[in-house]
Amino acid sequence: MTIRRAALAVFLAFGVLVASFAAAQQAKSYRFAFLALAPEQGRPLMRALVERLRELGYTEGRNMTFDYRSAEGRPERLPALAAELVRARPDVLITGLGTLAAKAAKAATPNIPIVFTTVGDPVGAGLVASLGHPGANVTGLTDQAGDLGGKQLQLLRELVPGMRAVAVLMNPDTPFTALALKDIQAAAEIVRLPVNVLEARTAEDVPRKLEAIGKTGSIGLLVLADPLTVSVGRQIADLAIRLRLPTISGGREFVEAGGLMSYGADHRQMYQRAAEYVDRIVKGARPAELPIEQPTKFELAINLKTAKAIGLSVPASALARADHVIE
């Protein structure tokens, strides 16, 4: 009987320890930080990230603190903002659309786990050692895939038969754009289509470049999506409508802002996946061992209102393939 009582006492004590450990885990609060280059990322994309964190059990005011900083489109502010977030010692530092915020975060800390949401060329930018084995304290998602620019060019030519030349609007300070431009130029060379490159480094550059597009002979525009072009997406769309210029970009946000067409990875889904990476890290996964996730699903979006405004008829074949149509 004594042995049985002793065993029962041990069992009960063990149960109390397990319950106490579970309660401690449940009560633990995590601090997540988010660094963005442009404030426009705080709308649908940020909502997708936070909503997915909630689904995974993280709620602000209960077990999550969420710090957000934006450089308001000024890259030179990123290092100071990254250092400020690091001083608060977050459990995970998340970075928004583009490469520059991720690079600033990596420069600010070699220890705090970093998850980037959408970097075009993380290996080329020096953020990770390889896609399969990132190394160090950085991991995340890339929204680029082979021949994405070529596919966008093909779609634009489908909507604009007889296109004689195409313009590409890009921010040369964004590392992945050089790689994307090469893909577009290679695809254009096959069909002997001249490519006119318009470089814009600031929001003020964009209208000036687009106003001069007629001088290039281009009758179509491909916008390389980065924090700058995303932040002025509505302005680009409005100018393109006024110039009656068919335009395509990489994210659905562009079409929702009034652009004609987009083809690329679903950024909302990528922000949701970034939240899942954050969850895995706080549960013990090491960033160095979490492979960089590449997009496997791409979506085509078309704005019929914009097509009508510029006098363009969208082929039924294109509409049949579209994942999202704005009427």
N, C-alpha and C positions, 0 to 999 in steps of 0.2 A: 504493500500500500504506500509506503514511504517513497519508494522508487517511482510509483505512478504519480504521486503528488509532485515530486521533484520534476519529473518530465513535463507535467502539466504546467508547472510554474515557468519552466524554460520556454515552452511553447507560447504561453501567454506573453512573456517578456519579449520574445521574438516578434510576436504580432504587434505589440506596442511600438517596437522599433520600426517595423515596416510602415505602420500607419503614420508614425511621426515623420519618417523620411518622405513618404508620399505627400503629406501635408506641407512639408518644407518645400518640396519641388513645386507643388501647386501654388504656393505663396511667393515663390521667387519671381522677381520682376526683372525684365530684360530692357536694356537701353539700345535702341536702334537709331542710327543716324543716316541721313540721306543728303547727298551733295549733288546739286544740279547746276548746270551751266546756265540754263534758261528757265525762267519762272513758269513758262507755259506747260512744262512737264507736270505741274501740280494739279492738273485737271483730270482727264480720263485715265491717264497712265498711272498717276499716283493713286487714284481711287482704286484701280485694279489691284495694285500692290497691297494697299492697306486692307481692302476687303478680303484678299486671300490670306493675309496674316490673321485676320479675325476668324476666318474659317478654320485656321490651324490652331486656334486657341489663344491668340494674343489680342488683348483689349487694352486700349489706352486708359489709364487711370486705375487699372486693376493689376495687370502683370506686364504692361509694356509702356515705356516712355519713347516717344518718337520725336527726334530732333531733325528739323529740316532747314537747310541753308541753300540759297540760290545766289549765283554770281550775277544775276540779272543780265545775262548775255555778255558779261565782261570777263574774258578768260584770265586776265591778270589778277582778278580777285580770288580765284580758286585756291591757290596755295594757302592764303591766310584763313579762308573759310575751312579748308581741310584741317589745318592745324587747330583751329578752334573746336571743331567737332572731336578731334582726337583727344584733346585735353579733357573732354567729358568722359573719356574711357568707355565708349559704347561696346556692346558685345559684338556687334557687326556694323560695319560701315558700308552702306549701299550707295552706288553712284548711278546717276541718270543717263539719259540718252547721249551717246557719243563717247569719244576717247579721252578728251581733255580732263573731265572730272575724275575719271578713273586713274589717270596718270598723276593728278594732284594728290589723290588719296594714297596711292602707293608711295609717293615721295614723302608723305607725312608720317607714315608708320610702317615698320617692318613686322609688327606683331599682331595688331588688331585685324581680324578677318575682314576681307573686302569682297563684296559681291557686286560686279558691274552688270547692268541690265541689257545694254545694247552697244557693244563695241564692234566696229566693222572688221578690224584686223588686229586682234589682241596680241598675236605673236609678232607681227611686224612692228607694232607700237612698243614692243618691249615690256608688255604687261605680264606675260606668262611665257614659260619656257616652251610649251607645246600645248595643243588643244587637248590631248589625251592626258597629259601630266603637267598641270599648270605650274606646280612648284610654289614655294614661298607661301604667302598669306593671301593670294588673290585668285579668284575664280569668277565665273559668271556665264553670260550668254552673248553670242554674236548673232547679229541679224543678217549677215551676209553669206552668200553661197555662190558657187561658181556660175558664171554666165547670167547672173541676175540682171545686170545692165543690158545684156544682149536680149533678154526676154522682154524687158521694158521697151527697148527700141523696136522690137518686132511688133508689139502690141500697138505702139504709136503709129507705126507704118500701116498697120491694118486699118486703123481709123482714118488715116490720111493717105489715101492712094496717090501715087505720083509725087510723093515727098521728094523735093530736090536737095534739101539740106536740113540738118537738125542742129539745134543749139543745146549745149549742156551748161546748166547753171550749177556752180560748185564753189565750195569754200576750200581753197587750197591749204588752209591751215589745219584742216581736219585730216588726220593721217590716212584714213582709208580711201579718201577720194581719188588719190593717184591710181590706186589699184582698180577702183571701179571705172575710172575713165579709160584705162587700158582695155578693159573688157568691152566697153561700149565702142571704142575705136576699132577694135578687132572685128566686132560684129558688123560695124558700118563699112569696113573695108571690103568685106565679102560682097556686099550689095552695091559697092562703089558710091556710098553716100557721104558727102562732106560733113564733118563735125566741127562746129564752131564753139569754142570754149569761152564761157563767160565767168570770170572769177569775181567773187564777192566775199569780202572779209568782214564786212559790217552790214548792219541792217540798212544803213544809208546807201551802201553800194548797190543794193538790189534794184530799186526802181530805175536808177541811171543805166544799169546794164540792160534791163529789159526794154527800156525805151529805145535803146540803140539796136535792138535785135533785128529790126527791119533791114538795116544796112548790111547784115550778114547774109541775107537771102534765105534764112532759116524760116520754115513754116511749121515747125514743131519744136517743143521744148521738153527736155528731160532734166528734172531737178533732182540732184543728188541730196538725199535727206541727211541732214546733220542738225545739231542744235540750232544753228543760225537759220537755216532754211525752214525748219519746223516752226521756229518762233515767229517767222514772218510769212507763214503759209497762206494766211488770208490775204495779205497784201499781194503776194505772188499771184494767187488765184484771181483777185480783182483786176490786177494789171493784165493778166493773160486774157481775161474776158474782154476788157476794153480793146486790147490789141487783136482780138479774135484769133488767139493762138492756142492750138491744141497742146495740152501739157500732161505729162505723167511724172509721178514721183513714187517713192518707195513705201510710204505708210498711209493707211486709211485715213489718218488725221487730215491729210492734204485734201482728200475728196470731201470730207465733212466740212472743211473750211471753204469749199467752193471750187477746188481744183477739178479738172475733167476726169482724171483717171489715176489709179495707183495700183502697183503690183509689188508685193513684198511680204515679208514675214509679219505676222500679227503681233504688233508691239504690246497690246494689252495682255496677250497670252504670255509674252516674254516677261513682263513685269510680274505676272502671277507666278511664273516659274522661278523668278528671282526670289520671291517670298518663300517658296519651297526650299530653295538653297539656304536661305537664312535659317529656316526651321531645322534643317539637317545639321547646320553648323552648331547651333546652340545645343543640339542634342548629342554633340560629340564628333561630328565629321570634320575632317581637316580640309581646308580649302585646297591645299596642295594636291589632294587626292580626288577632288571633285572635277571631272572632265568639263571642259568648256562645252556648253550645249549649243549645237548648231540647229538652225531652223529646218524642220522637215515638212512643214505645211505653209503654203503661200496662198495669199488671197488677192483676188482681183476686185476692185471697186470702181464703179463708174457713176458719174453724176450727170444724169440726163438733163437736169435743169441747165447745167453749164453747157452741155452739148447744144441745146436749143439756143442758148444765148449767143453762141459763136457761130451758129448756122451749120452745125455739123450733124450728119446723120450717122448714128451708131449702128453697125451691122448687127443683125439678129444673132449671128454666130458669136459675137463678142458678148452680147447680153446673156446668151445661154450659158456662157462659161463664168459669168460674174458671180462672185460670192455675195456682194453687196451692191445694190442699185438705189441711188437717190433719185426719186421722181418728182 
